[in-house]
């Protein structure tokens, strides 16, 4: 999964928080919901700006961060 197609950051939007492309939804919202046991379908219902590819993109992004290396975010 190439998460870079779905995740971005811009200092002018959400104070630079990592978010999904075309939205103001932070990636942490999806990760927190998944960690709390929310079903993917429920997350997509709660955040209609997301699509089904956003959830695995969030997990791929988190996995890359967990590998403890600097992850560049395309602007």
N, C-alpha and C positions, 0 to 999 in steps of 0.2 A: 504494500500500500504506500503510495507516494503522498504522504500527508501534506506536503508543501502545496499541493493543488487546492487544498481545502482550508488551510490555516495560515493566518497572516498576523501582522502587527503593524500599527501605524501610530506614531506618537500623538497624532491629532484626533484619534478615535479611542475612546475608553482609556485615555492616559497611557496608551501604548500596550494595554493588556493584550495577551495572545487571544485571538478571536477567530471565528469562522469567517471565511471570505464572504463578502456581501452582507454581513450581519453585524450586529452589535452584541452578539452572544459570545461571552468568554468561553474558551475551551474548558476552563475549570468547572463551569456549570455542568457540563456533560460528564466530566470525570467524577465530580462529586456525586452526581445522581447515580452513575454506574456503581460507584463504591458503596453507595447506600442501598444497592440492590434493585434499583428501578429497572424495569424492563425497557429495552430499546424502543418498543412501540410507544410506551408511555412518554418517554423523553421526546420523541418526535411529535407526539400530540401536544405536549406542553410548549414546544418551541417550533412552531410551523415554519420558521425561517431555515430550519435545518433539513437536510435530506439524509437518506439512509447511509450514504458514504461518509457523512461527517462523524459518525460514531466510531467506526474503525480507524478513521484518520486521527481522532483524539487519542485513541489507544496507541496507535503507532507513534504519535508525537510523544506521549508519556513514556513509552518504551525507550525511545531514543534518548530522552532526558535521563532515564534511569541508568543508561550506559555510562553516565558521568563524563560526558564530553560536551564541548560547546556546540550548540545547535543553532546555526544561523537561520534567521527568519527572513524570508524574502519580503522586501518592502513593496 
